[in-house]
Amino acid sequence: RKPVNVDISSVKATMPWPGTPHKVRIFESDNNPTALVVEYKCKEQEQEFKKLRAKGATWDYNNDYTPHFTLSYDIGDYDWRGLNNSLDYFDGISIIDYYAESLQPDKVYGDE
């Protein structure tokens, strides 16, 4: 993996970005098999992801990128399926901040 330089100030100047929640689901991963997320559409965030990938940024989760926010990293046996009906209560969301961190290829997450 190689570092990718990101000019965050130019990106932040275009914020806030509007987002439209569209789906509640379990985000399956090895680390969090019961993480509950809300997926949303955000054209600006998706475009920023594509720009970073074009510059050489890596992505560990296949070619799909799904903007989302996490409601819970472990919902246990909670029956979450009815939550999709509550998305009607959202007028939308605003993405108000952006950050980047240096690549730490030797870091093992979960050992903090």
C-alpha positions as CSV (number, residue, x, y, z in Angstrom):
1,R,0.0,0.0,0.0
2,K,1.2,3.5,-0.8
3,P,0.2,6.8,0.8
4,V,-2.2,9.0,-1.0
5,N,-2.1,12.7,-0.4
6,V,-5.5,14.3,0.3
7,D,-6.2,18.0,0.5
8,I,-8.9,17.9,3.1
9,S,-9.4,21.6,3.1
10,S,-10.7,21.7,-0.5
11,V,-13.1,18.9,0.3
12,K,-14.4,20.5,3.5
13,A,-15.1,23.7,1.6
14,T,-17.8,21.9,-0.3
15,M,-19.6,20.6,2.8
16,P,-22.2,20.0,4.1
17,W,-23.2,17.2,1.8
18,P,-26.8,16.1,1.6
19,G,-27.6,12.4,2.2
20,T,-30.8,10.4,1.9
21,P,-31.2,7.3,4.1
22,H,-32.7,4.4,2.2
23,K,-32.0,1.1,4.0
24,V,-31.3,-0.3,7.5
25,R,-29.4,-3.6,7.4
26,I,-26.8,-5.7,9.1
27,F,-23.3,-5.0,7.8
28,E,-21.6,-8.4,7.8
29,S,-17.9,-8.5,8.6
30,D,-15.5,-10.8,10.4
31,N,-15.1,-8.3,13.2
32,N,-18.7,-7.3,13.7
33,P,-21.1,-9.9,12.5
34,T,-24.1,-8.0,14.0
35,A,-23.3,-4.4,13.2
36,L,-26.5,-2.4,12.4
37,V,-26.1,0.4,9.8
38,V,-28.2,2.9,7.9
39,E,-27.2,3.1,4.3
40,Y,-27.7,6.4,2.5
41,K,-27.2,8.0,-0.9
42,C,-24.8,10.9,-1.1
43,K,-23.5,11.8,-4.5
44,E,-20.7,14.0,-3.2
45,Q,-19.4,11.3,-0.9
46,E,-19.5,8.7,-3.6
47,Q,-17.6,11.0,-5.9
48,E,-15.0,11.7,-3.3
49,F,-14.5,7.9,-2.9
50,K,-14.0,7.5,-6.6
51,K,-11.4,10.4,-6.7
52,L,-9.4,8.8,-3.9
53,R,-9.5,5.4,-5.6
54,A,-8.3,7.0,-8.8
55,K,-5.4,8.5,-6.9
56,G,-4.4,5.0,-5.7
57,A,-6.2,4.7,-2.3
58,T,-6.8,1.2,-1.3
59,W,-10.1,-0.3,-0.2
60,D,-10.4,-3.6,1.6
61,Y,-14.0,-4.4,1.0
62,N,-14.3,-5.2,-2.7
63,N,-15.1,-2.6,-5.3
64,D,-18.5,-1.6,-3.8
65,Y,-18.6,1.5,-1.6
66,T,-21.8,2.0,0.4
67,P,-22.1,5.3,2.4
68,H,-23.5,4.4,5.8
69,F,-23.5,5.2,9.5
70,T,-23.4,2.7,12.3
71,L,-26.3,2.5,14.8
72,S,-24.7,-0.4,16.8
73,Y,-21.6,-2.6,16.4
74,D,-23.4,-5.5,18.2
75,I,-27.2,-5.6,18.3
76,G,-27.2,-9.2,19.6
77,D,-30.6,-10.8,18.9
78,Y,-32.5,-7.5,18.5
79,D,-35.1,-7.7,15.8
80,W,-34.2,-4.7,13.7
81,R,-36.2,-5.4,10.5
82,G,-39.0,-3.0,11.4
83,L,-36.5,-0.1,11.5
84,N,-36.8,0.3,7.7
85,N,-40.3,1.7,8.3
86,S,-38.8,4.5,10.5
87,L,-36.7,5.9,7.7
88,D,-39.8,7.9,6.7
89,Y,-39.1,10.1,9.8
90,F,-35.8,11.3,8.3
91,D,-35.9,14.5,6.2
92,G,-32.3,13.6,5.2
93,I,-28.9,13.8,6.7
94,S,-26.0,16.2,6.4
95,I,-22.4,15.0,6.1
96,I,-20.7,17.9,8.0
97,D,-17.1,16.7,8.5
98,Y,-14.4,14.7,6.8
99,Y,-11.1,13.3,8.1
100,A,-8.2,11.2,6.9
101,E,-5.6,9.4,8.8
102,S,-2.1,8.2,7.9
103,L,-1.9,4.6,6.7
104,Q,-0.6,2.3,9.4
105,P,-0.1,-1.0,7.5
106,D,1.2,-2.9,10.6
107,K,-1.6,-1.8,12.9
108,V,-4.0,-4.6,14.1
109,Y,-7.3,-3.1,15.0
110,G,-9.0,-4.3,18.2
111,D,-5.7,-4.4,20.1
112,E,-6.1,-0.8,21.5
